[in-house]
Amino acid sequence: MSDAHAKAQVKGTIQCIGYYACDKCTLGGDRRGRVTYLETDVELRTDESFTQVRQKQHHNGVSPVEQLHTDMTDCLPIDNMHQVCLGVIKRLLLVWMREKGSQEHRLMDK
């Protein structure tokens, strides 16, 4: 497992805060306080499109991992800490603990 910044460096891609940083799709991000991806029905990134550098905005150099002839879109796992623990789980905990949520979806009874 690798950190998001280290993963981008190893893969030779832009950092996770870039507009074309998504490892799974070719959608460009939109800045709304942070880079967000608003569409879901988009072209997926493939190993072939990655190695042929079809989207230059996604790449920041050549990766030494490419010489291993492995699938560059699936070779490294997602960054668990940032995307799961600090992303989805943090957001769910905040929703569950807010008073505005319905009673059946809250963690604490007040």
Secondary structure as GFF3:
##gff-version 3
##sequence-region A 1 110
A	DSSP	alpha_helix	4	11	.	.	.	ID=ss1
A	DSSP	beta_strand	30	31	.	.	.	ID=ss2
A	DSSP	beta_strand	35	36	.	.	.	ID=ss3
A	DSSP	alpha_helix	47	51	.	.	.	ID=ss4
A	DSSP	three_ten_helix	56	58	.	.	.	ID=ss5
A	DSSP	three_ten_helix	64	68	.	.	.	ID=ss6
A	DSSP	pi_helix	80	88	.	.	.	ID=ss7
A	DSSP	alpha_helix	89	97	.	.	.	ID=ss8
A	DSSP	three_ten_helix	103	105	.	.	.	ID=ss9
###
